[in-house]
Structures are given as structure tokens and as C-alpha cells.
């Protein structure tokens, strides 16, 4: 069954099954970091993120930047946090929230609904990879 995809989408979005798997893994990790940092930010908003956590956050952001590409990256001039001047919990929480929104936008652009169930699409092809309904982007 073919579904209607605008012409510009057909050429811009062609995630493979492996890319979808990678996206979902990175998205899950991002949600986990965001939840953790949100909790820390509530306790000590201006407290610095420790170097151990920042190393993993920067590695994750680097991978996410390559997945999002220029079209979906939240900030074209942001690559990672400076480990020499540790950012605050609230700064990291804010940036991770921006990445969550951009990942959701990319996901929303690459899913479709059939029989009341949401699925990923791979280019013009329907997949059997289930996902949740798109979220409202804040």
C-alpha cells in the first residue's frame, strides 16, 4: 500500500531500518540524560555538571548531530559543551530539551499512521516498525 508523501519529502527523508534503530537508541539515551539533568537542575540549578557525565553527554550530542544533520540540528554553531568551563545543570537541561524537540520534529516527519497505529517510514516505503504518535513540539 502506498501512502501520499509530498515530493520534497520523498527526496529528503530516506531513513534505513538501521538509521531508525540508531535514532531510537539515541533518543532514548537523550531522554534519560534530560530526565537526570532536570532532576539535578531542580536541586542545584547553577551547579556545574560533573566531568564524567559531561563526557557522555558530549559523545551523545556528537552522534545526535550527525543523525539530525543541518536540517534538524537545534543550533548550527553548537557542537558540544566545553569541558574546561563546566556548564551548569540548567544550561545542559535547556540544550538537551532543544535536542529533544528537534529529534521529535525529525521523527514526526518520518512516521505515518495506518489502522490507528503509527509506523516509521523509510523513504517512500512503509515499514512495520511501530512508534508512538507524534508529540506536540514545544
C-alpha positions in Angstrom: 0.0 0.0 0.0 1.4 3.4 -1.0 0.8 6.5 1.0 0.9 10.1 -0.1 4.2 11.7 0.5 4.9 15.2 -0.7 7.6 15.3 -3.4 10.1 17.2 -1.3 9.7 14.6 1.5 10.4 11.7 -0.9 13.9 13.2 -1.6 14.7 14.4 1.9 13.7 11.5 4.1 15.0 8.1 3.5 16.0 6.6 6.8 17.1 3.0 6.6 16.0 0.4 9.2 19.5 0.7 10.8 19.2 4.5 11.0 15.8 4.2 12.6 17.3 1.8 15.2 20.1 4.2 15.8 17.7 7.1 16.1 15.6 5.3 18.7 18.6 4.3 20.8 20.0 7.9 20.8 16.6 9.3 21.5 16.2 7.0 24.5 19.6 8.0 25.8 18.8 11.7 25.4 15.5 11.3 27.3 17.5 9.6 30.1 20.1 12.3 30.3 17.4 15.1 30.1 15.5 13.5 33.0 18.6 13.1 35.1 19.8 16.7 34.5 16.3 18.1 35.0 16.3 16.5 38.5 19.8 17.9 39.2 18.7 21.3 38.0 15.8 21.4 40.4 18.2 20.7 43.3 21.0 22.9 42.2 20.2 24.9 39.2 23.6 26.7 38.8 25.7 23.7 40.0 28.2 22.5 37.4 27.7 19.2 35.6 30.5 16.8 36.6 33.1 15.9 34.0 32.1 12.2 34.0 28.5 13.0 32.9 29.6 15.7 30.5 31.9 13.4 28.7 29.0 11.0 27.9 26.6 13.9 27.1 29.1 15.4 24.6 29.5 12.0 23.0 25.8 11.6 22.7 25.3 15.1 21.3 28.0 14.4 18.7 26.2 11.3 17.5 22.8 13.0 17.5 24.3 16.0 15.5 25.3 13.5 12.8 21.8 11.9 12.7 20.0 15.2 12.7 22.1 16.8 10.0 21.9 20.5 9.2 18.1 20.5 8.7 17.2 19.4 12.2 20.1 20.5 14.4 18.8 23.0 17.0 21.9 25.3 16.7 24.2 25.2 13.8 27.1 26.7 15.8 26.8 24.3 18.8 28.7 21.0 18.6 29.2 20.2 22.3 29.7 21.6 25.8 33.1 23.0 26.8 34.6 20.6 29.3 37.1 23.2 30.5 34.3 25.5 31.7 31.8 23.1 33.0 28.2 24.2 32.1 25.5 24.4 34.8 22.8 21.8 35.2 20.2 24.2 33.9 22.3 25.1 30.8 22.6 21.4 29.9 19.0 20.8 30.6 18.0 23.6 28.3 20.2 22.4 25.4 19.1 18.8 25.8 15.5 20.0 25.7 16.2 21.7 22.4 17.7 18.4 21.1 14.6 16.5 22.2 12.4 18.9 20.3 14.4 18.6 17.2 14.6 14.8 17.3 10.8 14.8 17.8 10.4 17.0 14.7 12.6 14.6 12.7 10.6 11.6 14.0 7.3 13.3 13.2 8.4 14.0 9.6 9.3 10.3 9.2 6.2 8.5 10.5 2.7 7.7 9.3 -0.5 6.3 10.6 -2.2 3.2 9.4 -5.2 1.4 11.0 -4.9 3.7 14.1 -1.2 2.6 14.6 1.9 4.8 14.0 4.8 3.4 12.0 8.2 4.6 10.7 8.6 5.1 7.0 11.7 4.6 5.0 11.7 6.9 2.1 8.5 6.1 0.1 8.3 2.6 1.7 6.1 1.8 4.6 7.7 -0.2 7.4 6.4 -2.5 10.1 8.5 -0.6 12.8 5.9 0.7 15.2 6.3 4.0 17.0 4.2 6.3 19.1 2.0 9.2 17.9 3.9 12.4 17.2 4.2 14.7 20.2 3.4 18.4 20.2 6.6 20.2 19.9 7.1 23.0 22.5 
